[in-house]
Amino acid sequence: MPPLQHDDVTAWGLEILGQSACDSRHALPLMAGEVRAGFPIHADAELDRVLDLTEHLIPHPSASYFCRAKGDSMEGHGVYDGDLLIVDRSLAPVTGDIIVVALDGELTCKQLGQWHGQPALLSGNPEYPPIALRGVECETWGVVTHNIHFHRRRGR
């Protein structure tokens, strides 16, 4: 898939909030070892190397973009209202991928899957039924490769 062009974005009524600054990178320290999410281990932290998050999270920068998730339909898949999504247009979607699609004139984020043996868009919330894709005009805008979830309450 080619990268989004300005005309593609404005045709959907979207506004580009910032331009790509691929040469502007900020490497941060990467701690050696791991931080356990189970039983604690001895905290003898040391710096291993520096990590550039752009390089780590965005292997295809010219084909990638960010967008914000809106709503609660994908919470069961770990995507929450306000999360920042990293979307890669160069990847071909496969079953199980979280994708951004244009469906009936609106952009939506869903999981690509099967429903009654047919391709469908699946939510991560039982309140939202699957959307069968047979006979539906649907344009893929990319595969969500990462989402950045804000853990600290806003305003603190």
N, C-alpha and C positions, 0 to 999 in steps of 0.2 A: 504494500500500500504506500502511495506517495505521502510525503509529509503534508500536513494541513497548509493550505494557502490562505492568505488573508481573505480572498473572495469566498472561499468555502466557509470560513467562520462567520463572516458578516451575512451570508445568505441564510444562515440559521439564526440570525439575531443575536449572535454572541459577540462579546467584546473581548479583544485581546488586552489583558491587563499588564503584560510586560513582554518585552522582546527578549529573545534568546541571547544570552551572554556567555557563549560556550568557552571563551577564553578567560572568563572570570571564575576562578575556582578557589576554594578555601579548604585546604587540608587540615584536619584536626587530629589530635593524638588518638591512637588506638591502643587500648589497654591490652597487655598480654594476658593470655588465659581467657577464662569465661566467667560470666556472672551467672551463678546457678539460680534457677527459679524454683528450686526444691529445697533441699537441705543446705544450710550455709556451709561454706568452706573457708579456710584461713585466708584472710585478706592481705596478701603480700603483693599488691598491685604494682606493676611496673609498666612503663610504656614500651610497646613492641615496635611500633612504626607509626607513620601518619596515614590517615585514610581520607581520601577525597570521596565524599558521598556521591557526587555527580558521576564519577568514574565507576563507583561500586554499584549504584542503583540504575544507571542509565547507559547501557551499552550501545544504544543507537540514538544519540542525542538529536540528530537531524530528523529522525522519524518519531520523536517522542514529544509529549506535551503533558501538562498538569491540568487537572480539573478538580473541583470540589464535589464530594458526594452530598446529595440532598435527600433527606427522608430516612425512613427506617426499614425499607424493603430488603436491605442486604445485610442486616445485623447478624443473621445466622451464619454469614460467610465472613464475619469480621470487618465489614465495612460499615462505618457509623456516620451519622449526619455530621457534616463538617470535615470529614477526613479528606486529606489531600491525596488524590490518586495520581500515580505515574502511569501513563498510557503509552504503549509502543505500537505505532501503526505498521511497523515492518514485520510483525509476527502474524502468522496465519493462525486464527483461533481454532482450538480443538476442544472437544467435549471436556467440560470441567473448568475451562478458563472463565474468568470474570472479564466481561467485555463491555465496551461502550458502543452503543448502536443508535442509529437514527431510525426511529419507528413511528410511523404516522406523523411525521413532522416534529417529533420531540426526541431529544437525546435521553437515553436511559442507560443505567448500569445494571447488568444482570449476569447470571451464570449461564453459559451455553451448555445445554444438556438435552435430555430426551424426556418426552412425556407421551405416554401411550404409544411408544415406538416411533414417534415423530420428533424431528428437531424442535427445540423449544427454548425459550428464555425463562430461566427459573429464578425466583427470588429466594432470599434467605429468611423469609418471614411467612408463616402460614396464612397470614391475613391477605397475601397477594397471590392470586392463582398463577399458574404457569401461562405463558403466552406461546401458543403454537405458531410455528413459523411457516408452515405450509401455506402457500398462496398469499403471504404477507410481504409487502415491500419493506425490506430491512437493509440498511447500509451499515456495515461495521466501521466504526471509527477507531478501533484499536483494542488491544489486549491490555488489561490492567496488570502490570507486573508487580507493583507495590502499592500499599496505601500507608500513609503516614497518619497515625492516630494520636491525637492530643490527649495526654493522660491528666495533665494538671488542669483544673477548672480555669476557664478564661476569666480574666479580670483580677487574677491574683498576682 
